[in-house]
Amino acid sequence: MVDNTQIFIMACITILYFILPAYVSNGSALVFGGGLPLDFKKTDKNGNRWIGNGVTWRGLIGGTIMGTLMGAIQGLLGPIILENFGEFIYTPICTNLVEGIIVGFLLGFGAMVGDAVGSFLKRRVGIGQGKPAPILDQIDFLIVALIFSSVMVSFSITIIAIAVVLTLIIHLVANTGAYLIGIKDVWY
């Protein structure tokens, strides 16, 4: 007999698995980043950058490719996962390579667009590059990734809410850990 706690834990795991291409894309953009900024260093009429130096073409392309590759791997693993754990799957799961590539691309590219939109919004309200915008900094990539992927898959508001809460927790834990071991200068 499976109780509610076990169902919730499995739902969290399957949600994280589904959005993994967005996470991979978001993290990979840092690795591949640098070079020409996405906004081509353009400014608004007040001299404020549209997006800033932190969002680059290399990061966008590299992050999108890595998210797409993660989706392809998920598409290949999907049938095996469903065969062995199907009763525990609470989210959409890609079941073939083509579907995995498409959903991986939508999640990966959506994450990159979300990051750029978040930076754009921060610049519009006067928040400089590298300055915190709590909540927005943590979920901009996720929200747009889910919106983009919704053209291929459907999910409930509960899945979205759990994904947001898990992302906030993961972000806080990862950044605090990175700060404590000296990788980051700030804990957020």
NORTA-V27815 format. One record per residue. RES is the residue in one small letter. SS is DSSP state (@ for helix, = for strand, . for the rest). OMEGA is omega in whole degrees, 0 to 359 (999 if undefined). Layout:
BEGIN
res=RES ss=SS omega=OMEGA
res=RES ss=SS omega=OMEGA
END
This chain:
BEGIN
res=m ss=. omega=181
res=v ss=. omega=180
res=d ss=. omega=184
res=n ss=@ omega=179
res=t ss=@ omega=179
res=q ss=@ omega=178
res=i ss=@ omega=180
res=f ss=@ omega=179
res=i ss=@ omega=179
res=m ss=@ omega=177
res=a ss=@ omega=179
res=c ss=@ omega=180
res=i ss=@ omega=182
res=t ss=@ omega=175
res=i ss=@ omega=178
res=l ss=@ omega=178
res=y ss=@ omega=181
res=f ss=@ omega=185
res=i ss=@ omega=180
res=l ss=@ omega=177
res=p ss=@ omega=177
res=a ss=@ omega=178
res=y ss=@ omega=180
res=v ss=@ omega=179
res=s ss=@ omega=182
res=n ss=@ omega=179
res=g ss=@ omega=181
res=s ss=@ omega=179
res=a ss=@ omega=177
res=l ss=@ omega=182
res=v ss=@ omega=184
res=f ss=@ omega=186
res=g ss=. omega=184
res=g ss=. omega=180
res=g ss=. omega=186
res=l ss=. omega=177
res=p ss== omega=181
res=l ss=. omega=181
res=d ss=. omega=180
res=f ss=. omega=180
res=k ss=. omega=179
res=k ss=. omega=179
res=t ss== omega=175
res=d ss=. omega=184
res=k ss=. omega=179
res=n ss=. omega=180
res=g ss=. omega=178
res=n ss=. omega=177
res=r ss== omega=178
res=w ss=. omega=181
res=i ss=. omega=180
res=g ss=. omega=183
res=n ss=. omega=186
res=g ss=. omega=180
res=v ss=. omega=187
res=t ss== omega=177
res=w ss=@ omega=178
res=r ss=@ omega=178
res=g ss=@ omega=179
res=l ss=@ omega=182
res=i ss=@ omega=181
res=g ss=@ omega=179
res=g ss=@ omega=179
res=t ss=@ omega=179
res=i ss=@ omega=182
res=m ss=@ omega=176
res=g ss=@ omega=178
res=t ss=@ omega=177
res=l ss=@ omega=178
res=m ss=@ omega=177
res=g ss=@ omega=178
res=a ss=@ omega=178
res=i ss=@ omega=178
res=q ss=@ omega=178
res=g ss=@ omega=178
res=l ss=@ omega=182
res=l ss=@ omega=185
res=g ss=@ omega=180
res=p ss=@ omega=179
res=i ss=@ omega=180
res=i ss=@ omega=179
res=l ss=@ omega=180
res=e ss=@ omega=185
res=n ss=@ omega=186
res=f ss=@ omega=185
res=g ss=@ omega=181
res=e ss=@ omega=182
res=f ss=@ omega=183
res=i ss=. omega=183
res=y ss=. omega=180
res=t ss=. omega=173
res=p ss=. omega=177
res=i ss=. omega=180
res=c ss=. omega=185
res=t ss=. omega=175
res=n ss=. omega=185
res=l ss=@ omega=183
res=v ss=@ omega=178
res=e ss=@ omega=179
res=g ss=@ omega=179
res=i ss=@ omega=182
res=i ss=@ omega=181
res=v ss=@ omega=177
res=g ss=@ omega=177
res=f ss=@ omega=181
res=l ss=@ omega=178
res=l ss=@ omega=182
res=g ss=@ omega=179
res=f ss=@ omega=177
res=g ss=@ omega=177
res=a ss=@ omega=180
res=m ss=@ omega=177
res=v ss=@ omega=179
res=g ss=@ omega=177
res=d ss=@ omega=179
res=a ss=@ omega=178
res=v ss=@ omega=178
res=g ss=@ omega=178
res=s ss=@ omega=178
res=f ss=@ omega=180
res=l ss=@ omega=178
res=k ss=@ omega=179
res=r ss=@ omega=182
res=r ss=@ omega=181
res=v ss=. omega=174
res=g ss=. omega=177
res=i ss=. omega=183
res=g ss=. omega=179
res=q ss=. omega=180
res=g ss=. omega=178
res=k ss=. omega=185
res=p ss=. omega=169
res=a ss=. omega=185
res=p ss=. omega=183
res=i ss=. omega=179
res=l ss=@ omega=181
res=d ss=@ omega=185
res=q ss=@ omega=188
res=i ss=@ omega=181
res=d ss=@ omega=181
res=f ss=@ omega=184
res=l ss=@ omega=183
res=i ss=@ omega=181
res=v ss=@ omega=177
res=a ss=@ omega=179
res=l ss=@ omega=178
res=i ss=@ omega=180
res=f ss=@ omega=184
res=s ss=@ omega=182
res=s ss=. omega=175
res=v ss=. omega=180
res=m ss=. omega=184
res=v ss=. omega=176
res=s ss=. omega=178
res=f ss=. omega=185
res=s ss=. omega=175
res=i ss=@ omega=178
res=t ss=@ omega=178
res=i ss=@ omega=179
res=i ss=@ omega=181
res=a ss=@ omega=179
res=i ss=@ omega=179
res=a ss=@ omega=179
res=v ss=@ omega=181
res=v ss=@ omega=178
res=l ss=@ omega=180
res=t ss=@ omega=177
res=l ss=@ omega=180
res=i ss=@ omega=180
res=i ss=@ omega=180
res=h ss=@ omega=181
res=l ss=@ omega=181
res=v ss=@ omega=182
res=a ss=@ omega=182
res=n ss=@ omega=177
res=t ss=@ omega=177
res=g ss=@ omega=179
res=a ss=@ omega=177
res=y ss=@ omega=183
res=l ss=@ omega=179
res=i ss=. omega=172
res=g ss=. omega=179
res=i ss=. omega=180
res=k ss=. omega=179
res=d ss=. omega=180
res=v ss=. omega=184
res=w ss=. omega=185
res=y ss=. omega=999
END
